Amino acid sequence: MRTGVASKVGSWLVKVAGSSETKMLIYLMLTVAGLGAFMSSTGVVAIFIPVVLSVSARMNTSPSRLMMPLSFAGLISGMMTLVATPPNLVVNSELIREGLQGFSFFSVTPIGLVVLVLGVFYMLAVRFMLKGDESELSRDGRKRSTFRDLIKEYHLTGRARRLAIRPGSPMIGQRLDDLKLRERYCANVIGVERWRRFRRVIVNVNGVSEFRARDVLLIDMSASDVDLRQFCGEQMLEPMVLRGEYFSDQALDVGMAEVTLIPDSELIG
């Protein structure tokens, strides 16, 4: 799970299911059972709990209507493959030790698929019997804001920029604090895309972060097109394509929080 496969599948699940509780239940159980067949079912369920809570808040439905199917799918995943659960391996080892033919990797899969289909239909039938509030509320009684909710509330749509640092840029080797991008261009660097081990990852930045050639800056910038061209020209940056709701899609790496400052906070002023 360190590779982030399950987290990426969780984000995909939110996209394909949309706001439909029925589709979400079906896709959730199929996905969790599929991943749990090859990974730790406990770990998969733990990763999908935040996904279920987020979707429940968006659909204004009780989280228990999806939490129970999530748990069932995790249990059923143990019937999908030989390595899905330790008892399968124990029984297989005992058969071999007694000189009998052991199980193949997918010997139990037909049984698991039948149980999974029955489990999906069962949960679709009894989901409305599950108790719970009709909406996911935060501790102060308000509906919990999602990443997209915060973007809309604070009018951040259209401010996102992806700018690649070209070779020879004066930003290469410079620290973020020294560049003073916020004061000069009203640009806030909230993350950096960087190649690591043959894949592009998002790196968190702070005041002492140094930039490299071919880094892709993730910037929140409210400047006009003229100011943006000036910024790119002076710093030798290349605008990159920004498709769809990029920052919402990268919410696991580029987060957003709504906080209240206490009266004696050092951030005031």
Secondary structure, DSSP 8 states (H G I E B T S, - for coil): -TT-HHHHHHHHHHHHHTT-HHHHHHHHHHHHHHHHTTS-HHHHHHHHHHHHHHHHHHHT--THHHHHHHHHHHHHGGGTSTTSSHHHHHHHHHHHHTT-----TTTTHHHHHHHHHHHHHHHHHHGGGS---SS-B-TTSSB---HHHHHHHTT-TT-EEEEEE-TT-TTBT-BHHHHTHHHHH-EEEEEEEEEETTEEEEE---TT-BB-TT-EEEEEE---HHHHHHHHHHHTEEE----SSHHHHTTTTS--------TT-TT--
